[in-house]
Amino acid sequence: MIDGPYFVLTVLGVLGTGLVAGVFCGFSTFVMRGLGMLPPAQGVAAMNAINVAAVTLPFMIVFLGSAVLCAVIAVVTFVLWPDEGTVELLVGSALYLFGSFGLTMVANVPRNDALARLEPGSPEAAAYWPAYVREWTLWNHVRTAASAGAALAYVLALT
């Protein structure tokens, strides 16, 4: 069984990736559905406001901190190569780093940036909004599953 500081890192990994999975799950299951039901001008304005509000210290500590923590866990695992939990620790780190953090940078953030450049009441925003909701939510489902999978992998590494 994993013990000592390595145990603490792994427990923090479970907590961080699990918290992020919960935030993403909330967006996938009801926030985006609710925003998608609004008229495009209201939906665009609301999502742009959410995207600004999301970049706060508490969320960034959890989101970015979990990415740093997952990278540390991966490096420590490669260096120590423990007798137990190695595969689970590496899988958990990869799931979060690539499936959650990486995907955010290549799929969700560019869509958010494109949405932010549009005037909420414009015809361009109205045309983009349905595709934005559909595509952003699809990629968010993947981020949710990857974050939850990372948390599960870390829990399995502890058992």
C-alpha positions in Angstrom: 0.0 0.0 0.0 1.1 3.5 -0.7 2.2 5.4 2.4 3.8 8.5 3.7 4.0 11.7 1.6 3.2 9.7 -1.5 -0.1 8.7 0.2 -0.9 12.3 0.9 -0.2 13.3 -2.7 -2.5 10.6 -4.0 -5.3 11.5 -1.6 -5.0 15.1 -2.7 -5.1 13.9 -6.3 -8.4 12.1 -5.6 -9.8 15.2 -4.0 -8.7 17.6 -6.7 -9.7 15.5 -9.7 -12.9 14.5 -8.0 -13.8 18.2 -7.3 -13.1 19.1 -10.9 -15.2 16.2 -12.1 -18.1 17.5 -10.0 -17.8 21.0 -11.5 -17.7 19.6 -15.0 -20.6 17.2 -14.3 -22.8 20.1 -13.1 -22.1 21.9 -16.3 -22.8 18.9 -18.5 -26.0 17.8 -16.7 -27.8 21.1 -16.0 -26.0 24.3 -16.5 -25.4 24.0 -20.3 -28.9 22.5 -20.7 -30.4 25.5 -19.0 -28.3 28.0 -21.0 -29.2 26.2 -24.2 -32.9 26.8 -23.4 -32.4 30.6 -23.3 -32.7 32.8 -26.4 -29.2 33.0 -28.0 -28.5 36.6 -26.9 -29.2 35.7 -23.3 -27.4 32.4 -23.5 -24.3 34.0 -25.0 -24.3 36.8 -22.5 -24.7 34.4 -19.6 -22.0 32.0 -20.8 -19.6 34.9 -21.4 -20.3 36.0 -17.8 -19.8 32.5 -16.4 -16.5 32.2 -18.3 -15.2 35.4 -16.8 -16.4 34.4 -13.3 -14.8 31.0 -13.6 -11.3 32.4 -13.7 -11.1 33.0 -9.9 -8.4 32.0 -7.5 -10.4 29.2 -5.8 -11.3 27.4 -9.0 -7.9 27.9 -10.5 -6.2 26.5 -7.4 -8.3 23.4 -7.8 -8.2 23.1 -11.6 -4.5 24.1 -12.2 -3.4 22.8 -8.8 -4.8 19.4 -9.7 -2.8 19.5 -13.0 0.4 20.3 -11.2 -0.4 17.6 -8.6 -1.1 15.0 -11.3 2.2 15.9 -13.0 4.1 15.5 -9.7 2.4 12.2 -9.0 3.4 11.0 -12.5 7.0 12.1 -12.1 7.3 10.6 -8.6 5.8 7.3 -9.9 8.3 7.1 -12.7 11.2 7.8 -10.3 10.1 5.5 -7.4 8.2 2.9 -9.5 6.3 1.5 -6.5 5.5 -2.2 -6.2 1.8 -1.4 -6.1 -0.4 1.2 -7.8 2.0 2.2 -10.5 -0.4 1.6 -13.4 -3.3 3.3 -11.6 -1.2 6.3 -10.7 0.0 6.8 -14.2 -3.4 6.2 -15.8 -4.9 8.7 -13.3 -2.3 11.3 -14.1 -2.7 10.8 -17.9 -6.5 11.0 -17.7 -6.5 14.3 -15.9 -3.5 15.9 -17.7 -4.7 15.0 -21.2 -8.4 14.3 -20.9 -9.3 17.2 -18.6 -6.6 19.9 -18.5 -5.3 19.4 -22.0 -8.8 19.1 -23.5 -9.8 22.3 -21.8 -7.0 24.1 -23.6 -7.6 22.7 -27.0 -11.4 22.3 -27.1 -13.3 24.4 -24.5 -11.1 27.5 -24.2 -11.0 28.2 -27.9 -14.7 28.0 -28.1 -15.0 30.3 -25.1 -12.7 32.8 -26.8 -14.7 32.7 -30.0 -17.9 33.2 -28.1 -16.4 36.1 -26.1 -15.6 37.9 -29.4 -19.3 37.9 -30.4 -21.8 40.6 -29.5 -24.5 38.6 -27.7 -27.4 40.1 -29.7 -25.7 39.8 -33.1 -26.8 37.5 -35.9 -23.3 35.9 -35.7 -23.8 35.0 -32.1 -27.3 33.6 -32.8 -25.9 31.4 -35.5 -22.9 30.2 -33.5 -24.8 29.6 -30.2 -26.4 26.2 -31.0 -23.1 24.8 -32.3 -21.2 26.2 -29.3 -23.6 24.6 -26.8 -23.5 21.2 -28.6 -19.7 21.1 -29.1 -18.7 22.7 -25.8 -21.0 20.3 -23.9 -19.7 17.2 -25.8 -16.1 18.1 -24.9 -17.2 18.8 -21.4 -18.7 15.3 -21.1 -15.2 14.0 -22.0 -13.6 16.2 -19.4 -16.0 15.0 -16.8 -15.4 11.4 -17.6 -11.6 11.9 -17.7 -11.6 13.8 -14.3 -13.8 11.2 -12.7 -11.7 8.4 -14.2 -8.5 10.0 -12.8 -10.1 10.2 -9.3 -11.1 6.5 -9.6 -7.7 5.5 -10.7 -6.1 7.3 -7.8 -8.5 5.6 -5.4 -7.7 2.2 -6.9 -4.0 3.0 -6.4 -4.6 3.4 -2.7 -6.3 0.0 -2.3 
